[in-house]
């Protein structure tokens, strides 16, 4: 079976077409000899891109896939042919390929690292952004806000290329790491952490704040990947709580959310939709290239629960991508939506097929998603209505944390907070380190409800 996947801001579909028989797809011209198995996989990867890639017409006929090391390099190479009206540079930054065994783990929310997120608060101040509770770091008691001062004996921690390469390899390279953490109380602890397999727990916090005569719900969601039944149950419990507390406005924190299953994104959208959004109201439309145009589709709202927020403030950052950006985009036509955070979101209004080729899945960007107003060309990301630093020195839910405080100020007074920390912002060096620090992370959106027979 072949699955269409919306990685990085969209829906994923399932293709009811059998995987191409790679051996039959690449018959060598007379006199050229036997084609290797590796070249057959490369040839098939390009052939799929010529059918499914959103900008397939721009791939030159002279493109030779056999000059590249593997399907991932081929997918990266076709990115340069993604010219889009209104943008000076190619817009595709995401087409890729991955070994099937690695993708199967990643898409199910199974990770095998230390279980911490990291980001620079300034050029020399590396902080823990979030911790997975079931990971080795979570079980060792590591917390958001802790500063990393030493890694494997080195205190040379900064935003230089050499330092970032060292940090990423140590934290995410699959090896045991000895890390010294500085806690908020000024004490230090050195921990030796070995990577291990764990199930991600993306629903970090749901709570209610009473302020200015209002009840405001706060939801922190770090991914749309994981155990779908468990996450859906978590949404149900959270929104039952919000309803019981009389919540009228919402803050949805997606600052580290790189996306996931479209079914979970739609579930959350249906809880967030106001009661004025009737069944049958368009949630989003997804479109393919002209070869696959018959599979263009529309998804409608199906309201869940009775909560009817009048305003939503989304907390965003460079990490906000895929399904999380789609959620923001589809909610905008239906109620007042504002965004706060340290920077623009990632900017991925396109999706993919996960198409098996040999031991690989290839992911050429294959479809677009737009909201009910036809809006969806946010390749530059969503610019925050209020730029505020990520309060990495405060734990989740602390009302003095910069992003949360600014969102609360807006919902209770109609104006965003302003104080001296607002003009600090994150240093350019810290923000520019994002791509290298987060390059190991996937931005995905997966759905298995639409079937497209006979794609290949």
N, C-alpha and C positions, 0 to 999 in steps of 0.2 A: 504494500500500500504506500501511496505517496502523500505526504502531508504538506499543505500549504501553510506557511507560518508567517505571522505578522510580527517580525522582530523589530523593535524600535518604533513603536508608536501605533501599531495597528492590530488587526485581527489575524488569527491564524486559521487556515482552512485545512480540511483534510481532502486530499485527492484520492479518489477511488481508482487510480490508475496504477498498474503494476510498475515496479522499478524497471528502467530500461535494462535490457540485457546488454551490458557494456560490450561483451565480445562480439555481438552482432551489429553494433552500431558503427564500427570503425574498420571497414574492409580496406586494406591498403591498395593503392593503385597498382596496376600490373608492373612488375619489375622492381618494386620498392622493397620487397622482403617482408618479413613478419613484423607486425606491430606489437610492441611490448604491452603487457597488462597495464603498466603505469600510463603509457601514452593513450591507451583506449579510455582510461578514466579521464584523462585530461581532455581528449576530444569530446567525450560525452558531456563533460562539464560545460564546455563552450557551446555545444549544440543546445543544451538546456537554456543557457543564457540567451541564445538567439531566439528562443521561443517565449521565455518568461520575463526577461529583463524589461523593466519599464521603458528603458531607452535603447531597446535592442537595435533599432534602425541606425543608431550612431556607432555601433561596433563595426569597424572596417572589415571588409572581406579578407584583408591581408593578415588579420590577427591570427597568430600562430600559438595555440595553447601549449604546444610541446616545448616551447622555450622557457616555460615556467616550472618551478620545482614541484608544485602540487596544486590541487584544486583551490586551496586557500589563496595562493599567489595569483591564480587566474582570476578569481573573484575580485581580489584587490586591484588587479590590473584593469579590469573593465570599468572601474569607477570613473576613470578619466573621461569616459564617453557619456556622462550624465549631464549634458547641457540642458538647462531649464530656463524658460523665459523669465527675465527679471533678475537673473543671477549671473554675475560675471564669471564665476568659477564653477567647475563641476560640483553638483550638489551631493552626489552619493559619497558618503564616507563610511559606509557600513557593509556593503556586500562582502561576504566571506564564506569560508567552508570550514567544517569541523568534523573530526572523526565521530562516527555515530555513537560510540561508547561514551565519549566525553559529553556530547550533547544530551544523551539520555539522562545522565546524572544532573547536568546543569538545569535542564528544563523541568525536572521534578523537584527542584529546590534542595537537592543533595549537594552539599559542599564538602571539601576535604582540606580546608586550610586552617588557620589558627582561629578564625571566627571574629576578627576585628576589622572595622573600617578605620581608615586613617585619612587625615587631611591637615595641611599646614594652616595654622591660624595666622602666622606671619612667616617670613622667609626662614626663620630658624626655630619656630615653635610648632612641632608636630604633635597633633592631638588624636586621641581615640574618638572617632565620631559616633560609632555604634558598636555593640557587642552582641553576638548571637548567643542566647542563653544556653543552648545545648552544646556549644563548641568548647574546646579546651580552654580558651580564654574566658568564656562565660563561667565555666565551672571553677576557674581559678579566682573569680571575683573581679576581673578587670571591668572598669566602668567608663562610660562616656565621660569626657572632661580630662581624663588622665593624660599627662604629657609624657611623651617618649623621649628620654634623654640619652639612652645608650642602646645600641643594637649590636649584639655579638662583639662586644668590647669596643665598639667605635662610638665616639661622641660627635663625630662629624656629620651632623644631621641638618641639612639645609636644602634649598630648592635648586641647587646645581644639578646638571644632568647626571654627573657621576654619583652624587649622593642619592638622587631619586632612584637610579638603577639599582644601587646597593640596597636601598630600603625596600623596594618592590620585590626584589629577589629574596630578601630575608623574610618578609612578611607573607608573601604569596608564592614563593618558589617551591613549596612542598617540603621544606627541610625544617628541622628543629631550630628554634631561635631562642637566644637568651636576651631578654629585653628588660631594661630598667625603666620603671614608670615613676613619675613624680605625681603624687596625689594632691588634691586641693588643700589638704591640711598641712602640706609642706614636707610630709614624710615620703620616703622612696621605698620601692619594693622591686627586687629583681626576680623575674620568673623565667624559667626555662620551659618553653611551650613546644610540644610536638604536634604537628598537624594530624587531624583525625576526621573521620566522616561524621556528619551531623545533618539533621533536618533543619532547614532555616525556619525561623518563626517571624514572619514579616509584620504581624500586627503587634506593634510595640507598646502602644498606650491608647486607651480611650478614657476620657474623664470629662467632667463638666465644671465650668467656672461660673460663679455668680458675681456679676459686676455691672454697675450702672443700671440696675433694675432688669438685667437680662440674664438668661441662662445660655451659655455658649458651650457647644460641644467641641472637643478637641480629639482628633484621631491622628495617630502617627502610624503610617504604613510604609514600610521600607521596600516592599516588592509585591508584585502580583503573581509570584511563583510560590510553589509549595503544595501542601496537602489541601486540595480545593475544598473538600467537605469541611475540614477543620477551619479554614479561613472564612468560608461562608457562614458557618456557625458563629464565628467570632463577630462577623458583621451583624448578624441577627441579634446577638447579645448586646453589642455596643449600641445599636440603634433602639433597642428596647429600653436601654438605660437612658439614652438621650431623650426619648419620648416621655418616659416617666418623670424626668427632671424638667420638662417643659422647655427644651432647647428650641430656640428660634433662629439661631445663626450658627454656622459651623466654621471651624478652622481645620483644614485637612493638610497634614504635614507630609509632603512628598519629596522632601529635599534630598533624600538618598534613594529614591525609588526609580530603578532602571526599567521597570515594566514587568511583564509576565503574561499570564493567561487572560485573553480578552473576556472570557466568561466571568472572571473575577472583577475586571474593570467594569463590565456591564452591570454586574450585581451591585457594586458600590454606586454606580451612576443611578440605578433605579431606587436605591435608598435615599440618595441625595436629591433626587428630583422633587420639586415642590408639587403639591397636590393639584396645581393648575395644569401640570403636564399630564394630559390624558393618554390612555392606552392608544397606541397607533401613532403617537407623535414621533417624528423621526429623531432617532438618536444620532446615527451617522450613516454615511454612504461610503462604500468601498468600490474602487474601480481598478481594473487591470489594463494592460495594453490592448491594442485593437485586435490582436490575435485571440485574446481571451475575454473580449468585451461581453460575450454572452453570459459570463459569470459575475458581472457587476451586480451588486446587491444593496439593499437598504435594511438597516436594523432599527426597530422601533423601541420606544420606552415601554416598560411594563412595571409601573410603580410598585415598590415594595414598602410595607410599613405605612405609618401615618405621619411620620415626621415631615414637616413642610418648611424647610429653611427659606428665609428671604434673602440671605446673603451668605456667600462662601468666600473665605480667604484661603487660598492655597499657598503654602510655603514651598518655595522652589529653589533649585540651585543648578549647577552644571550637571549634577548627577540625575536630575529629573528628566526622564526620557521614556520613549516607547508608550506603553499603556498609560503611564501617568500623565504624559502630555496629551494623549488622546482624551483622557477623562476631563482635563481642564477645557480642552477645545469643545467637547460635546456639551458641556454644561453652560458655556457662555451665552447661548441664545435664550436660555430659559430662566435665568435669575441673575442677580448682581454677583459678579465674580471679580475678585481682586487677587493680585499676587504680590508676595513679599519674599525677599531672599537676597543672597549675596551677589547673584549674577543671573544672566539669562539661562533658561533651561537648555537642554541639549540640542533640540531642533531636529526631530526625526519624523516627519509626516509621511513616511513611506514604510512598506513592509516587504516580507519575503515569502517564498516557498521554501520549506525544508525538503529538499529533493534528494533521495538516496542515490548515490553513485558509488558502486563498490563498497568500500568501508567508510565512505564519507557521506555527509550531507552537504549539499551546496545551497547557498542562500543568496541568489541574485535578487536585488530589490525588485519587487514584482507588482506592488499595488499601492494605491493611495487611500487615505481616509480623510473625509471632510465632514463637518458638522451639518446640521439641518439648514444652515445658511450658505452652504457650499464653501465654507472657509476651511483651509487646511494646508496652506503653503508656508508653514512656519519653519523653513530650513534654517533660519537664524535664531530659532528658539523664541520663547516668550520672554519679553523684557519685563522685569518686575515693576509693578506700579510704585513700589517703594523699595529701594535698594538698602538692605540692612545686612550687617555682618552676621555670619553664622556664629551663634553664641556657644562656641565650643568649650567655654569655661563653665557652662551650666548644664545640669542634668536634664533629661527629658521632663517636660511638664513644669519646669520652674518658670514662674510668671515674670521673672526678671531676665530670662533668656531673650536675646535681642529680637529674633524673628517672631517668637510667640508674643512678646510684649508689644511689638509693633502691630501685629494682627489684632490683638485684644484692644489696643488703643483705637484702631479704626472702627471696630464693631461696637464699641461703647461710646465713642464720641464723634465718629464720622471723619476723623482726621488721623493720619498715621503719626506714630510717635516720632519725636525728634529730640535727640540729646547728643552729647559729645561722642558717644560710641557710634552713632549713625554715620558720622563723617570719617570715622576710622576706616571702616570697611576692611576687606581682606586685601593684603598687599598684592600688587600686580604679580609678583613672583609666585605667591601662593596660588593665585587663580590660574596662572599660566602653567603651573605644575599639574593641573587637573588631568589632562589627557594621558600623561605618562603614569600618574598614580592610579588611574582607573582603567587603564587599557585592558586589564585582565577580566573586567566585569562585562557580563552580557546585558544587552538591552533587548528584551524579548516580549512578544505578545502572542499567545498560542490559543487557537480555537480548533475544535474538532467536529463542527456541526455541518459544514458545507462540503458537498462532494462534487468533484469535477471529473467525470469519467473521461478517460482517453486523452489526457494532456499530451502524452508522448506516444 
